Amino acid sequence: MIHPETALNQVISAAERRPPRALPLAESLGLRLAQAVVADHDCPPFPRSMMDGYAVRVEDAGQTIQVDGEIVAGGRDTVEVVLRTYDLARALRDAGVPVIGGFHSPMEKECLDLLLRGEQPVVICPARAVHRMRIPSAWQDALKQKRLLIVSPFDEKHRQTTAQLAEQRNRFVAMLAADVFVAHAGPETKTERLCLELLAFAKPLRMIDVQENANLISKGALPFQVHESASLPSDKP
């Protein structure tokens, strides 16, 4: 009988280390990172609490409160949509496909970070005026390379992003884009209404093929797979 630590050292010395390999995030569950991943910026990039949640008492509201719906944090389909959207951003970057978007939500900002590491043109449409807008340092290299354009339909009096401006911006982006990609649109949301408008105008609308998007796909949205990004118009010669 040998000491457990001695046995462990013998096993480790005899084991062969497998070489690292690149995989999509969706296929990496249960695997070990070849090296540490360190964030180069805060996400989300603003002050936030470490926990989310709201507590409401009927006594405070003074009336019966109706629960309209439930959103489960980290649900399987939600995670799949996020991971496949990140994979799509990488695929569009590698295929050299020009991309236009608002890049406002945390997920969109992560996608923008992936896109800016490529060489294809990117157009950013903020939901505010460009006048006196602070340009993030992460955008500077792409601007110097003349492959990043910042454009806005709003005049200089609109210096703060609002929900109303964001809705107008989304329509502006959708009209400029040849193909529109929406990761997910919840039922009876502004995003779903925009998607239905686009379908009515016969604008190509692509969505991740998951159950969450089944309703819009049944109404004409195109189920989109990551490998199809290579068939989109590219800036590569």
N, C-alpha and C positions, 0 to 999 in steps of 0.2 A: 504494500500500500504506500503510495507517495502522497505528498502534501498537495492539496487542491491547487495552490498557486503554482507549484512546479508542473503539475499536469496541464494547467492553462498555458503556461509559457511554452511547453512542448507542442501543444496544439497550434498556438499562434506562430511559432517558428516553422512549423511544417505546412501551414496554410499558404496558399498562393493568392496574392492580392490581384483582383480582377481590374483591368484597365477601366478608367472612367469612360462614360459614353453620354452623348447628348440625347435627351428625350423630351417630348412635350410634357408640360406640367400634368396634364390629365393622366399620363401613363407613369408618373413618378411616385405614386402613392406606395409607401412601404419601403422605398429605396433610401439609400444613405447618400448625402451630398458629398461630392468629391472634395469640395472646399467650402469654407464658410461663406455665407451670403450676407453682405453688409449693405444696408440701405444707405444711399448717398444723399437722401433728403427725407424730411419728415413726411409721413403719409398717414392721415391727411395733413396738408401743409398749413394748419391753423391750430390754435389752442383748442383742446378737446378733453373731455373727461374720459376716464378709463372704463366707464360703464355707461350704457344707455338704458333708458327706461323712464316710464311715467307712472305715477300712482295717482289715481283719481278716486275720490269718495263721492258717493251719491249725495251725501249730506251737503257737500260743498257745491255740487252742481245744482241742487234743488230740484232735480227732476230725474226721471228714469233715463239711464244711459244705454243706448243701443250699440252693440258691438257690430261694426260693419264688416270686419274681416280679420284675418290673422296672418301675420307674416312670421314665418319660422326662420330664425337666424341660422345660417349655415345649412339650409336644406339641400338635399342632394342635387336637385335640378339647378338651384341657384348657383351652387359651387361649379357645376358643370358648365353653365352658361359663362361664368366669369373666366374659368380656365380656358375654355375654347375661344373666347373672345381674345384673350392674350395670345393664344396660338395663332389666331387669325391675323392679329397685328404683326406678329413676326413674319408670317407668310407673305403678307402684303408688302412689308419692308423688303424681304429677300427677293420678291418678284419684281420690285421696282414700280409698284402701282402707286400713282399719286393719290393722296388722301386729303379730304377736307372735312373739318369737324369743329365743334365747339370746344371739345376737350375740357369740360367743366367738372364733371363728377370725378371722384377718386379713381374709379376704374378707367375712365377716359384719359385721365392724366397719366396713369400707368401705361396705357396704350401709346400715348404721345411720346413718352420717354423711350419706348421701344422703337417707335417710328423714327425718331430723331437720331437714332444710332445708325440708320441706313444712309442711302444716297438719293432716294427718290424725293420729288417735291412734296411738301406738306403745306396745307393752307389752314390757318387757325382763325376761327371767327368768334371773337369774344362777344358776350351779350352785354356790351357797353361800347362807348366810343373808344377809338384807338388813341385819341388826343390825350396826352399826359398819362398814358398807361405805362406802368412799370413793366419792363421786359425782363422776365426771369433769366438768370444767368445760364440756365440749361438750354435756352433758345439761341444764345449768341453765336455759337459755332455755325449752326444751320443758316442763320441770317448772313453771316460773313461769306458762306458758301453760295449764297443767293439761291437757295432751294427752299427757303421758308418765307411764306407770305402771310402777313397778318392783315385781315380785311374785316370791316364792320359796316353794316348798313345804317348805323346810328350816328347822329351828329354829336358835337362835343359837349352838349348839355347833359348827355346820358353818361355820367361818370361812375355810376354804381350799377352792378348787376342786379336785376330783379327777375322774379318769376315771369312777369309779362314780357320783358325784353328777351329772356331765354326762349320763350315760346315763339316769338317773332324770329329770333335768330335761327331756331331749328328749321322753320319754314324756308328761310333764306338759304340755309345750307342745302336743304333737300332740293330746292329748285336749281341750285348750281351743280349738284352732283349728277353724274350720269347714272350711277347705281347708288341706292341708299341701303346701308346696313344698320339694322336695329338689333341689338343683342336680345332685348326682351321688352315687351310692352304689356303691363298689367291690364286687366279688364277695367273698362270705364275710366281710363286715365287719359291725360292729355296726350301722352305718347301714342296710345292706341288710336285716339281720334286722328292724330296726324298720319298714322300709318294707313288708316282707312281712307283719308283724303288722297294720299299718294296712290293707293290702289285704284281709286276712282279716276285719277288722272292717267292711269296706266304707266306710272313711274315704276321702274324695276325696284322692288323692295325685297331684300334678302334678310333672312333671320336664321339663327342657330336652330337646327332641327332637334328640338326637345319638346317634351309635352307642354311646357309652359307657353310655347308659341303655337300650339296646335290650332287655336282658334283663328289667328291671323293667317296661318299657312293654309287653312281650309278655305279662306276667303281670297286667296291669290298670292300671298307672299311666297317667295321662293325659298325652300329649305336649302341652307347654304352649308357646304362642307369646306374645311380649311384648304384642302388640296385644289379646290376650284379657283382659288385666288390667282393661280398662274394663268388662267384663261382671261382675266380682266385686262383692259388696256394698260400697258406698261410704259414707263419712261425709259426703259433700257433699250439700247439699239439692237 
